[in-house]
């Protein structure tokens, strides 16, 4: 059974391949790396993030003032 050769296909190296060596298919650019902070900015407003940050900083400050609360926090996890 003879099947026609497709114009392009995925090579085992991860790049596109083709049957024309003089006119190889163009590889698409790699996805852009985004930081976790950029993902947060997609879902939350700056005001929401400021509130979350303030709450987290208050929790850290409370643990520094009362070291015994760290044992209680780890029990709740």
Secondary structure, DSSP 4 states (H G I P E B T S, - for coil): ---PPPSEEE-TTSSEEES-TTSPPPPPPPPPP--HHHHHHHHS-HHHHHHHHHHHHHHHHHHHH-THHHHHHHHH-
